[in-house]
Amino acid sequence: MQRINLEDLPERYQKQVLEQLARQQKRTTPPAPESPTKAKKGPPQSEVDYYNRFVLPGLMCGEIVKVLNRRRFELMPAAEFCGIKLPAAHYTPDFILQHKDGTVEIVEVKSRFTRKQQRDYIYRRRLFIEKYARPNGWKFTEYIQEENHD
């Protein structure tokens, strides 16, 4: 991958990269806990690694022009059936990337362990793809990170 200096980018891209770096810094630096029993959790390390490895370089070289993360999509509204309350079903991908060619890419970052533990994930993923990704022509990328056994 070719490295470029921030100063080589047009001013609006410099601003976007600096904003992304500031947001990343806030996410990777955990805030001080409000109380000893309530510590806030940051994003999983696998998402931070993916952002640093793929998203940030894409932003810096101008290949990625917009990044949204943790946007929630409704798969099915809450309902009631025969007196049973059915909760709404949602899907929240890790990243939504807009590339400079207009392509929208949905990225889900998982470890193999987490993917196996979230048994409903494959069904929520399928509903999301059929309801949003396929009709809108979005690309769906599932990035499975290998666990480190150090």
C-alpha positions in Angstrom: 0.0 0.0 0.0 1.3 3.4 -0.9 1.5 5.9 2.0 0.6 9.6 1.5 1.0 12.6 3.6 -2.1 14.3 5.1 -1.0 17.6 3.5 -1.2 15.9 0.0 -5.0 15.5 0.4 -7.5 18.1 -0.6 -8.6 20.2 2.4 -12.1 18.6 2.8 -10.5 15.1 2.9 -7.9 16.3 5.4 -10.8 17.5 7.6 -12.6 14.2 7.3 -9.5 12.2 8.1 -8.8 14.3 11.2 -12.4 13.9 12.4 -12.2 10.1 11.9 -8.9 10.0 13.8 -10.4 12.0 16.6 -13.4 9.7 16.8 -11.1 6.7 16.7 -9.0 8.1 19.5 -12.2 8.5 21.6 -13.2 4.9 20.9 -9.8 3.3 21.5 -9.2 5.3 24.7 -11.7 4.0 27.3 -13.3 6.6 29.4 -12.8 6.6 33.2 -15.4 4.5 34.8 -18.3 6.4 36.5 -18.2 4.0 39.5 -16.1 0.9 40.3 -19.1 -1.3 39.4 -20.1 0.4 36.2 -17.3 0.5 33.6 -18.4 1.5 30.0 -17.3 -0.9 27.3 -15.7 0.4 24.1 -15.9 -1.3 20.7 -14.5 -4.8 20.5 -10.8 -5.0 19.6 -11.6 -6.9 16.4 -13.6 -3.8 15.2 -10.8 -1.4 16.1 -8.3 -3.6 14.3 -10.5 -3.8 11.2 -10.9 0.0 11.2 -7.1 0.6 11.6 -6.2 -2.0 9.0 -8.8 -1.3 6.3 -11.0 1.7 6.9 -8.5 4.3 7.9 -6.1 3.7 5.0 -9.1 3.8 2.7 -10.2 7.2 4.1 -6.6 8.5 3.9 -6.2 7.6 0.2 -9.7 8.8 -0.7 -11.1 5.4 -1.7 -13.6 5.5 1.1 -15.5 8.8 1.3 -18.0 8.2 4.2 -18.0 5.8 7.2 -21.0 5.1 9.4 -20.9 2.7 12.2 -23.4 1.0 14.4 -26.5 2.1 12.4 -29.5 0.1 13.5 -31.9 -1.3 10.8 -35.3 -2.6 11.6 -35.9 -6.1 10.3 -39.4 -6.6 11.7 -41.5 -4.3 13.8 -42.8 -5.2 17.2 -46.2 -7.1 17.0 -48.6 -9.1 19.0 -50.0 -12.5 18.0 -52.6 -14.5 19.9 -51.9 -12.5 23.1 -48.1 -13.0 22.7 -46.0 -9.9 22.5 -43.3 -10.2 19.8 -40.4 -7.8 20.1 -39.0 -5.9 17.2 -36.1 -7.5 15.4 -33.1 -5.3 14.5 -29.7 -5.7 12.8 -26.7 -3.4 13.4 -23.7 -3.9 11.1 -20.3 -2.7 12.4 -19.5 -0.4 9.5 -21.3 1.1 6.5 -18.7 2.3 4.0 -19.3 4.5 1.0 -16.6 4.2 -1.6 -15.7 7.0 -4.0 -17.3 5.1 -6.9 -20.6 5.2 -5.1 -20.5 1.6 -3.9 -22.0 1.0 -0.5 -20.4 -1.8 1.5 -21.8 -3.2 4.7 -19.1 -4.8 6.9 -19.7 -7.2 9.8 -16.6 -8.0 11.9 -16.7 -11.2 13.9 -14.4 -13.6 15.6 -15.1 -17.3 14.9 -16.0 -17.8 18.6 -18.5 -14.9 18.6 -20.0 -16.0 15.4 -20.7 -19.5 16.8 -22.1 -18.1 20.1 -24.6 -15.8 18.3 -26.8 -18.4 16.9 -29.5 -16.0 15.7 -26.9 -13.9 13.8 -27.2 -16.0 10.6 -30.9 -15.3 10.5 -30.7 -11.6 11.2 -27.9 -11.4 8.6 -30.1 -13.1 6.0 -33.1 -10.9 6.8 -30.9 -7.8 6.5 -29.5 -8.9 3.2 -32.9 -9.7 1.7 -34.6 -6.5 3.1 -31.8 -3.9 2.6 -28.6 -5.0 1.0 -29.9 -6.9 -2.1 -32.6 -4.4 -3.1 -30.3 -1.4 -2.7 -27.4 -3.1 -4.5 -25.1 -2.9 -1.4 -22.1 -5.2 -1.0 -22.0 -7.3 2.2 -18.7 -8.2 3.6 -18.3 -10.5 6.6 -14.8 -10.2 8.1 -14.0 -13.2 10.3 -11.0 -12.5 12.5 -8.8 -15.3 13.6 -8.3 -15.6 17.4 -4.9 -15.1 18.7 -3.8 -17.9 21.0 -0.8 -16.2 22.6 
